[in-house]
């Protein structure tokens, strides 16, 4: 009996050593695996942030490059377009810059255009939630006419707050143009256009005049920012009857 007890005790001690050794080995393996995973996650996060930062900087550089190109192209168009009327020159600036707000100072013979420019880049992340990211920068373009008649351009980057009224006006103009294009012929009156463009009566879009010339109708409207601190006149044009939608347009004007 004593020998049996002694043999059983030896067996149990050996079994316990095997179990303890196995648990320790498993713990070591688990620690190594977790360490590898943690290191990989840290590296992947560092790598993705580095790549994302480079992509963002390239997108911002591209926006600035495009803004400078727009300034030069617009100045050349002002020089060679042959337009002398301030309203016509406003249209030239709009055509090249698509700036929702364009103002003119006769005393300085200077136009100022405000517009936000955007670009996208793909953001990499380990977990779901990546994809396309948009970056936006606010630019103010200044076009000054020299005494000899030539135009000089200058572009500067401003804070987002500077372009916020311009962006809101641009959004309202696009919505107004869609509503204007969808109006029935009988509604192309001052009251009809006002009701269509400003259905809530908040007067962010104020229709000043509606006129017909041949088969085209033009609505002169004042579009304001939310705080009404900034306003821009626009001329909306479209065929009187249903026709070529490419003829529907909105162009900023110096006066309504």
DODO-753741 format. One record per residue: residue number from 1; residue in three letters; x, y, z of N, C-alpha, C, O in turn. Coordinates in steps of 0.2 Angstrom, whole numbers. Example, Ala and Ser with C-alpha at 12.3 -4.5 7.8 and 13.67 -1.06 7.14 Angstrom:
BEGIN
 pos code   nxx   nyy   nzz  caxx  cayy  cazz   cxx   cyy   czz   oxx   oyy   ozz
   1  ALA    66   -28    39    62   -22    39    66   -16    39    71   -17    42
   2  SER    64   -11    35    68    -5    36    64     0    39    67     6    40
***
This chain:
BEGIN
 pos code   nxx   nyy   nzz  caxx  cayy  cazz   cxx   cyy   czz   oxx   oyy   ozz
   1  UNK     4    -6     0     0     0     0     4     6     0     3    11    -4
   2  UNK    10     6     4    14    12     4    18    13    -2    18    19    -4
   3  UNK    19     8    -6    23     8   -12    18    11   -17    19    15   -22
   4  UNK    11     9   -16     6    12   -21     5    19   -20     5    23   -25
   5  UNK     5    21   -13     4    28   -12    10    32   -15     9    38   -17
   6  UNK    16    30   -13    22    33   -16    22    34   -23    24    39   -26
   7  UNK    20    28   -27    20    29   -34    15    34   -37    16    37   -41
   8  UNK     9    34   -33     4    39   -35     6    46   -34     4    50   -38
   9  UNK    10    47   -29    12    54   -27    17    56   -32    17    62   -35
  10  UNK    21    51   -34    26    53   -39    23    55   -46    25    59   -49
  11  UNK    18    51   -48    14    52   -54    11    59   -54    11    62   -59
  12  UNK     8    61   -48     4    67   -48     9    73   -48     8    78   -51
  13  UNK    15    72   -45    20    77   -45    22    78   -53    23    84   -55
  14  UNK    23    73   -56    25    73   -63    20    76   -67    21    80   -72
  15  UNK    14    74   -66     8    77   -70     7    85   -69     6    88   -73
  16  UNK     8    87   -62     8    94   -61    13    98   -64    12   103   -67
  17  UNK    19    95   -64    25    98   -68    23    99   -75    25   104   -78
  18  UNK    21    94   -78    19    94   -85    14    99   -87    14   103   -91
  19  UNK     8   100   -82     3   104   -83     6   111   -82     4   116   -86
  20  UNK    10   113   -77    13   119   -76    17   121   -81    17   127   -84
  21  UNK    21   117   -84    26   118   -89    22   120   -96    24   124   -99
  22  UNK    16   116   -97    12   117  -103     9   124  -102     8   128  -107
  23  UNK     6   126   -96     3   132   -95     8   138   -97     6   143  -100
  24  UNK    14   137   -94    19   142   -94    21   143  -102    22   149  -104
  25  UNK    22   137  -105    24   138  -112    18   141  -116    19   145  -121
  26  UNK    12   139  -115     6   143  -118     6   150  -117     5   154  -121
  27  UNK     7   152  -111     7   159  -109    13   163  -112    12   168  -115
  28  UNK    19   160  -113    24   163  -117    22   164  -124    24   169  -127
  29  UNK    20   158  -127    18   159  -134    12   164  -135    13   168  -140
  30  UNK     7   165  -130     2   170  -131     5   177  -130     3   181  -134
  31  UNK    10   178  -126    13   184  -125    17   186  -131    16   192  -133
  32  UNK    20   181  -134    24   183  -140    19   185  -146    20   190  -149
  33  UNK    14   181  -146     9   182  -152     6   189  -151     5   193  -155
  34  UNK     4   191  -144     1   197  -143     6   203  -144     4   208  -147
  35  UNK    12   202  -143    17   207  -144    18   208  -151    19   214  -153
  36  UNK    18   203  -155    19   204  -162    13   208  -165    13   212  -169
  37  UNK     7   206  -163     1   209  -165     1   217  -163    -1   221  -168
  38  UNK     3   218  -157     3   225  -155     8   229  -159     7   235  -161
  39  UNK    14   226  -160    19   229  -164    17   231  -171    18   236  -174
  40  UNK    13   226  -174    11   227  -181     6   232  -181     6   236  -186
  41  UNK     1   232  -176    -4   237  -176    -1   244  -175    -3   249  -178
  42  UNK     4   245  -171     8   251  -170    11   253  -176    11   259  -178
  43  UNK    14   249  -179    18   250  -186    13   252  -191    14   257  -195
  44  UNK     7   249  -192     2   250  -197    -1   257  -195    -2   261  -200
  45  UNK    -2   259  -189    -5   265  -187     0   271  -189    -2   276  -192
  46  UNK     7   270  -187    12   275  -189    12   276  -197    13   281  -199
  47  UNK    12   270  -200    13   270  -207     7   274  -211     8   278  -215
  48  UNK     1   272  -209    -5   275  -212    -5   282  -210    -7   286  -215
  49  UNK    -3   284  -204    -3   292  -203     2   295  -207     1   301  -209
  50  UNK     8   292  -208    13   295  -212    10   296  -219    11   301  -223
  51  UNK     7   291  -222     5   291  -229    -1   296  -230    -1   300  -234
  52  UNK    -6   296  -225   -11   300  -225    -9   308  -225   -12   312  -228
  53  UNK    -4   309  -220    -1   316  -220     2   318  -226     1   324  -229
  54  UNK     5   314  -230     8   315  -236     3   316  -241     4   321  -245
  55  UNK    -2   312  -241    -8   313  -246   -11   320  -245   -13   323  -250
  56  UNK   -12   322  -239   -16   328  -237   -12   334  -239   -14   338  -242
  57  UNK    -5   334  -238    -1   339  -240    -1   340  -248    -1   345  -250
  58  UNK    -1   334  -251    -1   335  -259    -8   338  -261    -8   341  -266
  59  UNK   -13   336  -258   -20   338  -260   -20   346  -259   -22   350  -263
  60  UNK   -17   348  -253   -17   355  -251   -13   359  -256   -14   365  -258
  61  UNK    -7   356  -258    -3   359  -263    -6   360  -270    -5   365  -273
  62  UNK   -10   354  -271   -13   354  -278   -19   360  -278   -19   363  -283
  63  UNK   -22   361  -272   -27   366  -272   -24   373  -273   -26   377  -277
  64  UNK   -18   374  -270   -15   381  -270   -12   382  -277   -13   387  -280
  65  UNK   -10   376  -280    -7   377  -287   -13   379  -292   -12   383  -296
  66  UNK   -19   375  -291   -24   377  -295   -27   384  -294   -29   387  -299
  67  UNK   -27   386  -288   -29   393  -287   -24   398  -290   -27   403  -293
  68  UNK   -18   397  -290   -13   402  -293   -14   401  -301   -14   407  -304
  69  UNK   -15   396  -303   -16   395  -311   -23   399  -313   -23   402  -318
  70  UNK   -28   398  -309   -34   401  -310   -33   409  -310   -36   413  -314
  71  UNK   -29   412  -305   -28   419  -305   -25   421  -311   -26   426  -314
  72  UNK   -20   418  -314   -16   420  -320   -20   419  -326   -20   423  -330
  73  UNK   -24   414  -326   -28   413  -332   -34   418  -333   -35   421  -338
  74  UNK   -36   420  -327   -42   425  -327   -39   432  -329   -42   436  -332
  75  UNK   -33   433  -326   -30   440  -328   -28   440  -335   -29   445  -338
  76  UNK   -26   435  -338   -25   434  -346   -32   435  -349   -32   439  -354
  77  UNK   -37   432  -347   -43   433  -350   -46   440  -350   -49   443  -354
  78  UNK   -45   443  -344   -47   450  -343   -43   455  -348   -46   460  -351
  79  UNK   -37   453  -349   -32   457  -354   -35   456  -361   -35   461  -365
  80  UNK   -36   450  -363   -37   448  -370   -45   448  -372   -46   448  -378
  81  UNK   -49   448  -367   -56   447  -369   -59   453  -372   -64   452  -376
  82  UNK   -57   459  -371   -59   465  -375   -65   468  -371   -68   473  -373
  83  UNK   -67   465  -365   -73   468  -361   -71   474  -357   -65   474  -355
  84  UNK   -75   479  -357   -73   485  -354   -78   487  -348   -77   490  -343
  85  UNK   -85   484  -349   -90   485  -345   -89   481  -338   -87   475  -339
  86  UNK   -90   484  -332   -88   481  -326   -93   474  -325   -90   469  -323
  87  UNK   -99   474  -328  -103   468  -327  -100   463  -332  -100   457  -330
  88  UNK   -98   465  -338   -95   460  -342   -89   457  -339   -87   451  -340
  89  UNK   -85   461  -336   -78   459  -333   -80   454  -327   -76   449  -326
  90  UNK   -85   456  -324   -88   451  -318   -89   444  -321   -87   439  -318
  91  UNK   -92   444  -327   -94   438  -330   -88   434  -332   -87   428  -332
  92  UNK   -82   437  -334   -76   434  -336   -73   431  -330   -71   425  -330
  93  UNK   -73   435  -324   -70   432  -318   -74   426  -316   -71   421  -314
  94  UNK   -81   426  -316   -85   421  -314   -83   414  -319   -83   409  -316
  95  UNK   -83   415  -325   -82   410  -330   -75   406  -328   -75   400  -329
  96  UNK   -70   409  -325   -64   406  -324   -63   404  -317   -60   399  -315
  97  UNK   -66   408  -312   -65   406  -305   -71   403  -302   -70   399  -297
  98  UNK   -77   403  -304   -83   401  -301   -84   404  -294   -87   400  -290
  99  UNK   -82   409  -293   -82   412  -286   -89   415  -285   -92   419  -289
 100  UNK   -93   413  -280  -100   415  -279  -101   422  -277  -106   425  -279
 101  UNK   -95   425  -275   -96   432  -273   -90   436  -276   -84   434  -276
 102  UNK   -92   441  -280   -87   445  -284   -89   452  -283   -95   454  -285
 103  UNK   -85   456  -280   -86   464  -279   -81   468  -283   -76   465  -286
 104  UNK   -83   474  -284   -79   479  -288   -79   485  -285   -83   488  -282
 105  UNK   -72   488  -285   -71   495  -282   -69   499  -288   -64   499  -290
 106  UNK   -74   504  -290   -72   508  -296   -66   513  -294   -62   514  -298
 107  UNK   -65   515  -288   -60   520  -286   -53   516  -287   -48   520  -289
 108  UNK   -53   510  -285   -46   506  -286   -46   502  -292   -41   499  -294
 109  UNK   -52   502  -296   -52   498  -302   -50   491  -301   -45   488  -304
 110  UNK   -53   488  -296   -51   482  -293   -57   477  -291   -62   479  -288
 111  UNK   -56   471  -294   -61   466  -292   -59   461  -287   -53   460  -286
 112  UNK   -63   459  -282   -62   454  -277   -67   449  -278   -73   450  -278
 113  UNK   -64   443  -278   -68   437  -278   -66   432  -273   -60   431  -271
 114  UNK   -71   429  -269   -70   424  -264   -73   418  -266   -79   417  -268
 115  UNK   -69   412  -265   -72   406  -266   -68   401  -262   -62   401  -261
 116  UNK   -71   395  -260   -68   390  -257   -66   384  -262   -71   382  -266
 117  UNK   -60   382  -262   -58   376  -267   -57   370  -263   -54   370  -257
 118  UNK   -59   364  -266   -58   358  -262   -55   353  -266   -54   353  -272
 119  UNK   -52   348  -263   -49   342  -266   -50   336  -261   -51   337  -255
 120  UNK   -49   330  -264   -50   324  -260   -44   319  -260   -40   319  -265
 121  UNK   -43   316  -255   -38   311  -255   -40   305  -251   -45   305  -247
 122  UNK   -38   299  -252   -40   293  -249   -36   292  -243   -30   292  -243
 123  UNK   -40   291  -237   -37   290  -231   -36   283  -229   -42   279  -229
 124  UNK   -30   280  -227   -30   273  -225   -30   273  -218   -27   277  -214
 125  UNK   -34   268  -215   -34   266  -208   -35   259  -207   -37   255  -212
 126  UNK   -32   256  -201   -33   249  -200   -40   247  -199   -42   242  -202
 127  UNK   -44   250  -195   -51   249  -194   -55   252  -199   -53   256  -202
 128  UNK   -61   250  -200   -66   253  -204   -67   260  -203   -67   262  -197
 129  UNK   -68   264  -208   -69   271  -207   -65   275  -211   -65   281  -211
 130  UNK   -61   272  -216   -56   276  -220   -60   278  -226   -66   278  -226
 131  UNK   -57   279  -232   -60   281  -238   -58   288  -240   -53   291  -237
 132  UNK   -62   291  -244   -61   298  -247   -62   303  -241   -67   303  -238
 133  UNK   -57   308  -241   -58   313  -236   -57   320  -240   -53   320  -245
 134  UNK   -61   325  -239   -61   331  -242   -57   336  -238   -59   337  -232
 135  UNK   -53   340  -242   -50   346  -238   -52   352  -242   -52   352  -248
 136  UNK   -53   357  -239   -55   364  -242   -51   370  -240   -49   370  -234
 137  UNK   -49   374  -244   -46   380  -242   -50   386  -245   -52   386  -251
 138  UNK   -49   392  -242   -53   398  -244   -48   402  -247   -42   404  -245
 139  UNK   -50   405  -253   -45   410  -257   -49   416  -258   -55   416  -260
 140  UNK   -45   421  -258   -47   428  -261   -43   430  -266   -37   431  -266
 141  UNK   -46   431  -272   -43   433  -278   -44   441  -279   -50   443  -278
 142  UNK   -39   444  -281   -39   451  -282   -36   453  -289   -31   451  -290
 143  UNK   -40   456  -293   -38   458  -300   -38   466  -300   -44   469  -300
 144  UNK   -33   469  -302   -32   476  -302   -30   478  -309   -25   475  -312
 145  UNK   -33   483  -311   -32   486  -318   -27   491  -318   -28   496  -314
 146  UNK   -21   491  -321   -16   496  -321   -18   501  -326   -23   501  -330
 147  UNK   -15   507  -325   -17   513  -329   -16   511  -337   -20   514  -341
 148  UNK   -12   507  -338   -11   505  -346   -16   501  -348   -17   499  -354
 149  UNK   -21   498  -344   -26   494  -346   -25   487  -344   -30   483  -345
 150  UNK   -19   485  -343   -18   478  -341   -20   476  -334   -21   480  -330
 151  UNK   -21   469  -333   -23   467  -327   -18   463  -323   -14   459  -326
 152  UNK   -18   464  -316   -13   460  -312   -17   456  -307   -23   459  -305
 153  UNK   -15   450  -306   -19   446  -301   -15   445  -295    -9   444  -295
 154  UNK   -18   443  -289   -15   441  -283   -20   437  -280   -26   438  -279
 155  UNK   -18   431  -277   -22   427  -273   -19   425  -266   -13   425  -266
 156  UNK   -23   425  -261   -21   424  -255   -26   419  -251   -32   419  -253
 157  UNK   -23   415  -247   -27   410  -243   -29   414  -236   -26   417  -233
 158  UNK   -36   412  -235   -39   415  -229   -42   410  -225   -42   404  -226
 159  UNK   -44   412  -219   -48   407  -214   -54   405  -217   -57   408  -222
 160  UNK   -57   399  -215   -63   396  -218   -69   401  -217   -73   401  -221
 161  UNK   -68   405  -211   -74   410  -210   -75   415  -215   -80   417  -216
 162  UNK   -69   417  -218   -70   422  -224   -74   419  -229   -78   423  -232
 163  UNK   -74   413  -231   -77   410  -237   -84   407  -235   -88   406  -240
 164  UNK   -86   407  -229   -92   404  -227   -98   407  -230  -102   404  -233
 165  UNK   -99   414  -230  -104   417  -233  -104   416  -241  -110   415  -244
 166  UNK   -98   416  -244   -98   415  -251  -100   408  -253  -104   406  -258
 167  UNK   -98   403  -249  -101   396  -250  -108   395  -249  -111   392  -253
 168  UNK  -111   398  -244  -118   398  -243  -122   401  -249  -127   399  -251
 169  UNK  -119   407  -251  -123   410  -257  -122   405  -263  -127   405  -267
 170  UNK  -116   402  -264  -116   398  -270  -121   392  -269  -124   390  -274
 171  UNK  -122   389  -263  -126   384  -263  -133   386  -264  -137   382  -267
 172  UNK  -135   392  -262  -142   395  -263  -143   396  -270  -149   395  -273
 173  UNK  -138   398  -274  -139   400  -281  -140   393  -285  -144   393  -289
 174  UNK  -136   388  -283  -137   382  -287  -144   379  -286  -148   377  -290
 175  UNK  -147   379  -279  -154   377  -278  -159   382  -282  -164   379  -284
 176  UNK  -158   388  -282  -162   393  -285  -162   392  -292  -168   392  -295
 177  UNK  -157   390  -295  -156   389  -303  -160   383  -304  -164   383  -309
 178  UNK  -160   378  -300  -164   371  -301  -171   373  -301  -175   371  -305
 179  UNK  -173   377  -296  -180   378  -295  -183   383  -301  -188   382  -304
 180  UNK  -178   387  -303  -180   392  -309  -181   388  -315  -185   390  -319
 181  UNK  -177   383  -316  -177   379  -322  -183   375  -323  -186   374  -328
 182  UNK  -186   373  -317  -192   369  -317  -198   372  -317  -203   369  -316
 183  UNK  -198   379  -317  -204   383  -316  -208   382  -323  -206   382  -328
 184  UNK  -215   382  -322  -219   382  -328  -219   389  -331  -218   394  -328
 185  UNK  -221   389  -337  -221   396  -341  -225   401  -337  -223   407  -337
 186  UNK  -231   399  -335  -236   404  -332  -233   406  -325  -236   411  -323
 187  UNK  -228   403  -322  -226   405  -316  -220   410  -317  -217   412  -312
 188  UNK  -218   411  -323  -212   415  -324  -214   423  -323  -213   427  -328
 189  UNK  -216   425  -318  -218   431  -316  -214   433  -309  -211   429  -306
 190  UNK  -214   440  -308  -210   442  -302  -212   438  -296  -208   435  -292
 191  UNK  -219   437  -295  -222   434  -289  -221   426  -289  -219   423  -284
 192  UNK  -221   424  -295  -221   416  -296  -213   414  -295  -212   409  -292
 193  UNK  -209   418  -297  -202   416  -296  -200   417  -289  -196   413  -286
 194  UNK  -202   423  -286  -201   424  -279  -203   418  -275  -200   415  -270
 195  UNK  -209   416  -276  -212   410  -272  -208   404  -273  -207   400  -268
 196  UNK  -206   403  -279  -202   396  -281  -195   397  -278  -193   392  -275
 197  UNK  -192   402  -278  -185   403  -276  -184   404  -268  -179   402  -265
 198  UNK  -190   406  -265  -190   408  -258  -196   405  -255  -200   409  -252
 199  UNK  -197   399  -255  -204   396  -253  -205   397  -245  -211   397  -243
 200  UNK  -200   398  -241  -201   399  -234  -202   406  -232  -204   408  -227
 201  UNK  -201   411  -237  -201   418  -236  -196   421  -231  -197   426  -228
 202  UNK  -190   418  -231  -185   420  -227  -181   426  -230  -177   429  -227
 203  UNK  -182   427  -236  -179   432  -240  -171   432  -241  -168   437  -241
 204  UNK  -169   426  -241  -162   425  -242  -161   426  -250  -155   427  -252
 205  UNK  -166   425  -254  -166   426  -261  -172   431  -262  -178   430  -261
 206  UNK  -170   437  -265  -175   442  -266  -175   444  -273  -170   446  -276
 207  UNK  -181   442  -276  -181   443  -284  -183   451  -285  -188   453  -283
 208  UNK  -178   454  -289  -179   461  -290  -183   462  -297  -186   467  -297
 209  UNK  -182   458  -302  -185   459  -308  -185   453  -312  -181   449  -312
 210  UNK  -190   452  -316  -191   447  -321  -193   449  -328  -198   453  -328
 211  UNK  -189   448  -333  -190   451  -339  -189   446  -345  -185   441  -344
 212  UNK  -193   447  -350  -193   442  -356  -190   446  -362  -191   452  -363
 213  UNK  -186   442  -366  -183   445  -372  -183   439  -377  -179   435  -376
 214  UNK  -187   439  -382  -188   434  -386  -190   428  -383  -195   428  -379
 215  UNK  -187   422  -384  -188   416  -380  -185   415  -374  -184   409  -371
 216  UNK  -181   420  -371  -177   419  -365  -180   424  -360  -183   429  -361
 217  UNK  -180   421  -353  -182   425  -348  -177   426  -343  -173   421  -342
 218  UNK  -176   432  -340  -170   433  -335  -173   436  -329  -178   440  -329
 219  UNK  -171   433  -323  -173   435  -317  -167   438  -313  -162   435  -312
 220  UNK  -167   444  -311  -162   447  -307  -164   446  -300  -169   449  -297
 221  UNK  -159   443  -296  -160   442  -289  -155   444  -285  -149   444  -287
 222  UNK  -156   445  -278  -151   446  -273  -151   440  -269  -156   439  -266
 223  UNK  -145   437  -268  -144   431  -264  -140   433  -258  -134   436  -259
 224  UNK  -142   432  -252  -139   434  -246  -136   428  -242  -139   422  -243
 225  UNK  -131   429  -238  -129   424  -234  -134   423  -228  -138   427  -227
 226  UNK  -133   418  -224  -137   417  -218  -138   423  -214  -143   425  -212
 227  UNK  -132   426  -212  -132   432  -208  -134   438  -211  -134   444  -208
 228  UNK  -135   438  -218  -136   443  -222  -130   449  -222  -131   454  -224
 229  UNK  -124   447  -220  -119   451  -220  -116   452  -227  -113   457  -228
 230  UNK  -117   447  -231  -114   447  -238  -120   446  -243  -124   441  -241
 231  UNK  -121   450  -248  -126   448  -253  -123   449  -260  -118   453  -261
 232  UNK  -125   445  -265  -123   445  -272  -129   445  -277  -133   441  -276
 233  UNK  -128   450  -281  -134   450  -287  -132   444  -292  -126   443  -293
 234  UNK  -137   441  -294  -136   436  -299  -142   437  -305  -147   440  -303
 235  UNK  -140   435  -311  -145   435  -316  -146   428  -318  -141   424  -320
 236  UNK  -152   425  -317  -154   419  -319  -157   419  -326  -162   423  -327
 237  UNK  -155   415  -331  -158   415  -337  -160   408  -339  -157   403  -337
 238  UNK  -166   407  -343  -168   401  -346  -173   402  -351  -176   408  -352
 239  UNK  -174   397  -356  -179   398  -361  -186   399  -358  -187   396  -352
 240  UNK  -190   402  -361  -197   403  -358  -201   397  -358  -204   395  -353
 241  UNK  -200   393  -363  -204   386  -363  -198   381  -362  -192   382  -362
 242  UNK  -200   375  -361  -195   369  -360  -191   369  -367  -193   369  -372
 243  UNK  -184   369  -365  -180   369  -371  -173   366  -368  -173   362  -364
 244  UNK  -168   368  -372  -161   366  -370  -159   368  -363  -159   374  -362
 245  UNK  -158   363  -359  -156   364  -352  -150   368  -351  -148   371  -346
 246  UNK  -145   367  -356  -139   370  -356  -139   378  -357  -135   381  -355
 247  UNK  -145   380  -359  -146   387  -359  -148   390  -352  -148   396  -351
 248  UNK  -149   386  -347  -151   388  -340  -144   390  -337  -140   386  -337
 249  UNK  -144   396  -334  -137   399  -332  -139   404  -326  -144   407  -326
 250  UNK  -134   404  -322  -134   409  -316  -127   413  -316  -122   409  -316
 251  UNK  -127   419  -317  -120   423  -318  -121   429  -313  -126   432  -313
 252  UNK  -116   430  -309  -116   436  -304  -116   442  -308  -113   443  -313
 253  UNK  -119   447  -305  -119   454  -308  -117   459  -302  -118   458  -296
 254  UNK  -115   465  -304  -113   470  -299  -119   473  -296  -119   476  -291
 255  UNK  -125   473  -300  -131   476  -297  -137   472  -300  -137   469  -305
 256  UNK  -143   473  -296  -149   469  -298  -153   474  -302  -159   471  -304
***
